[in-house]
Amino acid sequence: MDEAPSSSDPRPAEAPAPLSPPHPVLSAALAFGLFVTLGAVVQLLNPAFGVWFTEVFIFLGLAWIMLRRSGYRPAAYVGLTPFPSLPTLFGFLLGMANFVAVVVPVQFLAQKVAPSWLREMFDASRLFEGQSPVELALLLGGVSVAAPLCEEFFFRGLFQRALTPPAPASPWRALLIASVVFSAFHLDPVGFLARAELGLLFGWLFLRTGSLWPGIAAHAANNIVSSALFLIATHSGLGNEGASDDVTDWRAVVGLALFGGSALLGLRAASRHFPAVWGRGTPPGDEEVRATKPVPLFALQLLPWVAAATLSLVGLGLVDGRGVSLSVYDVQHPVEPLGKNADPALQAERKALRQLRNAVRRGEAPMEAYEEERLRQSEAPKKGRPRH
């Protein structure tokens, strides 16, 4: 009869199962599908609210759930913990310098090459039109805070890292693909090259520092500077309707590029003297970011995100029910966009329509008055109204 093994016999500890990151193609496909359906609809209802909704519940929420389902601690996996103060500051300065040195001239050339109808179709400044002061603040906060955090979490923390092969294989192919996908998600052919370059910068910072924070800071710096320049131009009169798209002097662009290039060289020299700006230098390994608790059921993971998204939509309806109704009517009765060189009479008519819309939204005019005028202007081109 065989003897039972002694309880004191040493036994090798069972190794934990290897972790596998979320599939990058599936992640991108799910995010894009939600972005062009749910995200687009919510942004049509209210752009300021829609930006926050899209960033938090689509990019951040989807990435968080997929990483948790794969057995990771999401914040640790993407390098959000711990917070590296010096690399983050360096990333912010790098983002500002890169905007002036690279983004401005690349976008200037793209604007010169693109036809006017394409520039007007993808004019991002239209997002700021007709916003109340509160909505403008929310919109700027979404662009400067929510977008850098949530988009970097998804595109660099999940997508790029999932694409990156283990060392010693080169990570540059994954970096390039992630940059192209990041730019393509914005659905802006005019700004495609500029955003692809930004994706390269943000992704390179993630590879170089092992943390997501420097890329988030660089992303925030880029958006803050571009938004500030837009607001300055608008309030100084440079962005008034009827202004030409070609007001930027090429000599000013060259001057800015030289100034930004000098700043980039200065930051590079500083990084050699202060290597601490690169942080830990590598992303954390799988064992460092493995979840210590069992993975919950998918329904339990999804429930809090869906509940929060639903409650936020209900809150939008309660706070801005008139605005939502107006947006739905606008979608049903679209008016032809006017170029900046359109007939002044048509521009005045369109401005009056926006003022009427704001009055209806504040409860100072009946909804029927706006619906009647909106319907008239939407049908006017079909009746032979000249186009400009």
C-alpha positions as CSV (number, residue, x, y, z in Angstrom):
1,M,0.0,0.0,0.0
2,D,1.5,3.4,-1.0
3,E,2.2,5.8,1.7
4,A,0.4,9.1,1.6
5,P,2.7,12.0,1.1
6,S,3.7,13.8,4.2
7,S,2.0,17.1,4.8
8,S,5.4,18.6,5.5
9,D,6.8,17.7,2.1
10,P,7.7,20.9,0.2
11,R,5.5,21.5,-2.9
12,P,6.2,24.1,-5.6
13,A,3.9,27.0,-5.5
14,E,1.5,27.1,-8.4
15,A,2.5,29.9,-10.8
16,P,-0.3,32.3,-11.7
17,A,-1.7,32.1,-15.2
18,P,-0.1,34.5,-17.7
19,L,-2.0,37.6,-18.4
20,S,-3.0,38.6,-21.9
21,P,-3.8,42.3,-22.8
22,P,-7.1,43.2,-24.5
23,H,-7.1,42.6,-28.3
24,P,-6.1,46.0,-29.8
25,V,-8.2,45.6,-33.0
26,L,-11.3,44.6,-31.0
27,S,-10.7,47.5,-28.6
28,A,-10.4,50.0,-31.4
29,A,-13.4,48.7,-33.2
30,L,-15.6,48.8,-30.1
31,A,-14.4,52.3,-29.3
32,F,-15.0,53.6,-32.8
33,G,-18.5,52.1,-33.0
34,L,-19.5,53.7,-29.7
35,F,-17.9,57.0,-30.7
36,V,-19.7,57.4,-34.0
37,T,-23.0,56.3,-32.7
38,L,-23.6,57.0,-29.0
39,G,-20.9,59.7,-28.7
40,A,-22.0,61.5,-31.8
41,V,-25.7,61.5,-30.8
42,V,-24.9,62.9,-27.3
43,Q,-22.6,65.6,-28.7
44,L,-25.4,66.6,-31.1
45,L,-27.8,67.1,-28.2
46,N,-25.3,69.2,-26.2
47,P,-21.7,69.6,-27.4
48,A,-20.2,70.6,-24.0
49,F,-21.9,67.8,-22.1
50,G,-21.2,65.4,-25.1
51,V,-17.4,65.9,-24.9
52,W,-17.3,64.9,-21.3
53,F,-19.7,62.0,-21.9
54,T,-17.7,60.6,-24.8
55,E,-14.3,60.9,-23.0
56,V,-15.4,59.5,-19.7
57,F,-17.9,56.7,-20.7
58,I,-16.5,55.6,-24.0
59,F,-12.7,56.0,-24.0
60,L,-12.0,55.8,-20.3
61,G,-14.9,53.4,-19.4
62,L,-14.3,51.0,-22.2
63,A,-10.6,50.8,-21.6
64,W,-11.1,50.4,-17.8
65,I,-13.6,47.5,-18.3
66,M,-11.4,45.7,-20.9
67,L,-8.3,45.9,-18.8
68,R,-10.1,44.7,-15.6
69,R,-11.6,41.8,-17.6
70,S,-8.1,40.8,-18.6
71,G,-7.0,40.6,-15.0
72,Y,-5.1,43.9,-14.7
73,R,-5.3,46.8,-12.3
74,P,-6.1,49.4,-14.9
75,A,-4.6,52.5,-13.3
76,A,-1.3,50.6,-12.6
77,Y,-1.2,49.0,-16.0
78,V,-1.2,52.3,-17.9
79,G,1.2,53.9,-15.5
80,L,-1.1,56.3,-13.8
81,T,0.3,55.3,-10.4
82,P,2.5,56.6,-9.0
83,F,2.3,60.2,-10.1
84,P,5.8,61.4,-11.4
85,S,5.8,65.2,-10.9
86,L,9.1,66.1,-12.7
87,P,8.4,64.0,-15.8
88,T,4.8,65.4,-15.9
89,L,6.1,68.9,-15.9
90,F,8.6,68.1,-18.6
91,G,5.9,66.6,-20.7
92,F,3.8,69.8,-20.3
93,L,6.7,72.0,-21.4
94,L,7.4,69.6,-24.3
95,G,3.8,69.8,-25.4
96,M,3.8,73.6,-25.5
97,A,7.1,73.7,-27.5
98,N,6.0,71.0,-29.9
99,F,2.7,72.9,-30.6
100,V,4.6,76.0,-31.7
101,A,7.5,74.2,-33.4
102,V,5.6,71.5,-35.3
103,V,1.8,71.6,-35.0
104,V,1.4,75.2,-36.1
105,P,3.4,74.9,-39.3
106,V,2.0,71.5,-40.2
107,Q,-1.5,72.7,-39.8
108,F,-0.7,76.0,-41.6
109,L,0.4,74.0,-44.7
110,A,-2.6,71.6,-44.4
111,Q,-4.9,74.7,-44.4
112,K,-3.1,76.1,-47.5
113,V,-3.4,72.8,-49.4
114,A,-7.0,71.9,-48.5
115,P,-9.8,73.3,-50.6
116,S,-12.0,75.9,-48.8
117,W,-15.1,73.7,-48.7
118,L,-13.0,71.0,-46.8
119,R,-11.6,73.6,-44.4
120,E,-15.1,74.9,-43.6
121,M,-16.6,71.3,-43.3
122,F,-14.0,70.4,-40.6
123,D,-13.7,73.8,-38.9
124,A,-13.3,72.9,-35.2
125,S,-14.0,76.4,-34.1
126,R,-17.7,75.8,-34.9
127,L,-17.8,73.6,-31.7
128,F,-17.6,76.8,-29.7
129,E,-20.4,78.7,-31.5
130,G,-23.6,79.4,-29.6
131,Q,-22.3,78.2,-26.2
132,S,-23.4,79.8,-23.0
133,P,-20.6,80.9,-20.5
134,V,-21.2,77.8,-18.4
135,E,-21.1,75.5,-21.5
136,L,-18.0,77.2,-22.8
137,A,-16.3,76.6,-19.5
138,L,-17.4,72.9,-19.6
139,L,-16.2,72.6,-23.2
140,L,-12.8,74.1,-22.4
141,G,-12.5,71.8,-19.4
142,G,-13.4,68.8,-21.5
143,V,-10.8,69.7,-24.1
144,S,-8.1,70.5,-21.6
145,V,-8.7,67.9,-18.9
146,A,-11.1,65.1,-20.0
147,A,-9.7,64.6,-23.5
148,P,-6.0,64.3,-22.4
149,L,-6.7,62.0,-19.6
150,C,-9.3,59.7,-21.2
151,E,-7.8,59.6,-24.7
152,E,-4.3,58.9,-23.4
153,F,-5.7,56.1,-21.2
154,F,-7.3,54.4,-24.2
155,F,-4.9,55.1,-27.1
156,R,-1.6,54.9,-25.3
157,G,-2.4,53.0,-22.1
158,L,-4.5,50.3,-23.7
159,F,-4.2,50.3,-27.5
160,Q,-0.5,51.1,-28.0
161,R,0.7,49.0,-25.1
162,A,-1.4,46.0,-26.3
163,L,0.2,46.4,-29.8
164,T,3.8,46.7,-28.4
165,P,5.7,43.4,-28.6
166,P,7.8,42.2,-25.6
167,A,11.5,43.3,-25.5
168,P,13.8,43.1,-27.3
169,A,11.4,43.6,-30.3
170,S,11.1,47.1,-31.5
171,P,8.1,49.1,-30.3
172,W,8.2,51.7,-33.1
173,R,5.7,49.9,-35.4
174,A,3.1,49.9,-32.5
175,L,3.8,53.5,-31.9
176,L,3.2,54.4,-35.5
177,I,0.0,52.4,-35.8
178,A,-1.4,53.9,-32.6
179,S,-0.6,57.4,-33.8
180,V,-2.4,56.9,-37.1
181,V,-5.4,55.4,-35.4
182,F,-5.5,58.2,-32.8
183,S,-5.6,60.8,-35.6
184,A,-8.1,58.9,-37.7
185,F,-10.6,58.8,-34.7
186,H,-10.9,62.6,-34.9
187,L,-12.4,62.3,-38.4
188,D,-10.6,65.4,-39.6
189,P,-8.6,65.0,-42.9
190,V,-7.3,68.6,-42.7
191,G,-5.8,68.1,-39.2
192,F,-4.7,64.4,-39.8
193,L,-1.0,65.0,-40.1
194,A,-0.8,67.3,-37.2
195,R,-2.7,64.9,-34.9
196,A,-0.6,62.0,-36.1
197,E,2.5,63.9,-35.1
198,L,1.0,64.5,-31.7
199,G,0.2,60.8,-31.3
200,L,3.9,60.1,-32.0
201,L,4.9,62.5,-29.3
202,F,2.5,61.3,-26.7
203,G,3.3,57.6,-27.5
204,W,7.0,58.2,-27.4
205,L,6.7,59.8,-24.0
206,F,4.8,56.8,-22.7
207,L,7.5,54.5,-24.0
208,R,10.3,56.7,-22.7
209,T,9.0,57.3,-19.2
210,G,6.9,54.2,-18.5
211,S,4.1,56.5,-17.3
212,L,1.0,57.9,-18.9
213,W,1.3,61.3,-17.1
214,P,3.9,63.0,-19.3
215,G,1.8,62.2,-22.4
216,I,-1.3,63.5,-20.6
217,A,0.5,66.7,-19.7
218,A,1.8,67.2,-23.3
219,H,-1.7,66.5,-24.6
220,A,-3.2,69.0,-22.2
221,A,-0.6,71.7,-23.0
222,N,-1.3,71.3,-26.8
223,N,-5.1,71.7,-26.3
224,I,-4.8,74.5,-23.8
225,V,-2.5,76.6,-26.0
226,S,-4.7,76.0,-29.1
227,S,-7.9,76.8,-27.3
228,A,-6.3,80.0,-25.8
229,L,-5.2,81.2,-29.2
230,F,-8.6,80.6,-30.6
231,L,-10.3,82.6,-27.8
232,I,-7.8,85.4,-28.1
233,A,-8.4,85.6,-31.9
234,T,-12.2,85.5,-31.4
235,H,-12.3,88.2,-28.7
236,S,-9.8,90.4,-30.5
237,G,-11.8,90.4,-33.7
238,L,-9.5,88.3,-35.8
239,G,-12.0,85.4,-35.7
240,N,-15.1,87.5,-36.7
241,E,-17.4,86.2,-39.4
242,G,-16.4,87.3,-42.8
243,A,-12.7,87.1,-42.0
244,S,-10.5,85.3,-44.4
245,D,-9.2,81.8,-43.7
246,D,-5.7,82.9,-45.0
247,V,-5.1,85.7,-42.5
248,T,-2.0,83.9,-41.0
249,D,1.2,85.4,-42.2
250,W,3.7,82.7,-43.3
251,R,6.5,84.8,-41.8
252,A,4.8,84.6,-38.4
253,V,4.5,80.8,-38.7
254,V,8.2,80.5,-39.6
255,G,9.1,82.7,-36.6
256,L,7.0,80.6,-34.3
257,A,8.5,77.4,-35.6
258,L,12.0,78.7,-35.0
259,F,11.1,79.8,-31.5
260,G,9.5,76.5,-30.8
261,G,12.4,74.6,-32.3
262,S,14.8,76.4,-30.0
263,A,12.6,75.6,-27.0
264,L,12.7,71.9,-28.0
265,L,16.5,71.9,-28.3
266,G,16.6,73.6,-24.9
267,L,14.4,70.9,-23.3
268,R,16.5,68.2,-24.9
269,A,19.7,69.7,-23.4
270,A,17.9,70.0,-20.0
271,S,16.9,66.4,-20.1
272,R,20.6,65.4,-20.4
273,H,21.5,67.3,-17.3
274,F,18.4,66.2,-15.4
275,P,17.8,62.5,-16.4
276,A,15.1,62.3,-13.7
277,V,12.7,63.9,-16.2
278,W,12.4,60.4,-17.8
279,G,11.0,58.8,-14.7
280,R,11.3,55.0,-14.3
281,G,12.0,54.6,-18.0
282,T,10.0,51.5,-18.7
283,P,6.3,50.5,-18.3
284,P,5.5,48.3,-15.4
285,G,5.6,44.5,-15.9
286,D,2.6,42.2,-15.8
287,E,3.3,41.0,-12.3
288,E,3.4,44.5,-11.0
289,V,0.0,45.3,-12.4
290,R,-1.8,42.0,-11.9
291,A,-5.1,42.4,-10.1
292,T,-5.1,41.0,-6.5
293,K,-8.8,40.4,-6.5
294,P,-10.8,38.0,-8.7
295,V,-12.3,39.4,-11.9
296,P,-16.0,40.2,-11.2
297,L,-18.7,39.1,-13.6
298,F,-19.0,41.2,-16.7
299,A,-22.4,42.5,-15.8
300,L,-21.2,43.7,-12.4
301,Q,-18.3,45.5,-14.1
302,L,-20.6,47.1,-16.7
303,L,-23.4,48.1,-14.3
304,P,-21.8,51.1,-12.6
305,W,-20.6,52.7,-15.9
306,V,-24.0,52.2,-17.6
307,A,-25.9,53.5,-14.5
308,A,-23.7,56.6,-14.3
309,A,-24.0,57.3,-18.1
310,T,-27.8,56.9,-17.9
311,L,-28.1,59.2,-14.9
312,S,-26.0,61.8,-16.6
313,L,-28.3,61.7,-19.6
314,V,-31.3,62.0,-17.4
315,G,-29.7,65.0,-15.6
316,L,-29.0,66.6,-19.0
317,G,-32.7,66.3,-19.9
318,L,-33.8,67.8,-16.5
319,V,-31.3,70.7,-16.7
320,D,-31.5,71.5,-20.4
321,G,-34.7,70.0,-21.7
322,R,-35.3,72.9,-24.1
323,G,-31.8,72.7,-25.4
324,V,-32.2,69.0,-26.1
325,S,-35.5,69.6,-27.9
326,L,-33.9,72.4,-30.0
327,S,-31.0,70.2,-31.0
328,V,-33.3,67.3,-32.0
329,Y,-35.3,69.8,-34.2
330,D,-32.0,71.1,-35.7
331,V,-31.0,67.6,-36.7
332,Q,-34.4,67.0,-38.4
333,H,-34.2,70.4,-40.2
334,P,-30.6,71.1,-41.1
335,V,-29.6,74.4,-42.6
336,E,-26.9,74.8,-45.2
337,P,-23.6,75.9,-43.6
338,L,-22.5,79.4,-44.6
339,G,-18.9,80.1,-45.6
340,K,-17.1,83.0,-44.1
341,N,-17.4,84.9,-47.4
342,A,-21.1,84.3,-47.7
343,D,-23.5,87.2,-48.5
344,P,-23.8,89.5,-45.5
345,A,-27.6,89.4,-45.6
346,L,-27.5,85.6,-45.3
347,Q,-25.0,85.9,-42.4
348,A,-27.2,88.4,-40.6
349,E,-30.2,86.1,-41.1
350,R,-28.3,83.1,-39.7
351,K,-27.1,85.2,-36.8
352,A,-30.7,86.2,-36.0
353,L,-31.7,82.6,-36.1
354,R,-29.0,81.8,-33.5
355,Q,-30.2,84.6,-31.3
356,L,-33.8,83.4,-31.5
357,R,-32.6,79.9,-30.6
358,N,-30.9,81.3,-27.5
359,A,-34.0,83.2,-26.5
360,V,-36.2,80.1,-26.8
361,R,-33.7,78.1,-24.8
362,R,-33.8,80.6,-22.0
363,G,-37.6,80.5,-22.1
364,E,-37.9,84.1,-23.5
365,A,-39.6,83.1,-26.8
366,P,-42.0,80.3,-27.8
367,M,-40.6,77.1,-29.4
368,E,-42.9,77.5,-32.3
369,A,-41.3,80.8,-33.4
370,Y,-37.9,79.1,-33.7
371,E,-39.3,76.0,-35.4
372,E,-41.0,78.2,-38.0
373,E,-37.9,80.3,-38.8
374,R,-35.6,77.2,-38.8
375,L,-37.9,75.4,-41.2
376,R,-38.0,78.4,-43.5
377,Q,-34.2,78.7,-43.6
378,S,-33.7,75.0,-44.1
379,E,-36.0,75.0,-47.1
380,A,-34.8,78.2,-48.6
381,P,-32.0,76.7,-50.8
382,K,-34.4,74.2,-52.3
383,K,-36.5,77.1,-53.5
384,G,-33.6,78.5,-55.6
385,R,-32.0,80.6,-53.0
386,P,-28.5,81.5,-54.3
387,R,-25.6,79.7,-52.6
388,H,-22.3,81.3,-51.8
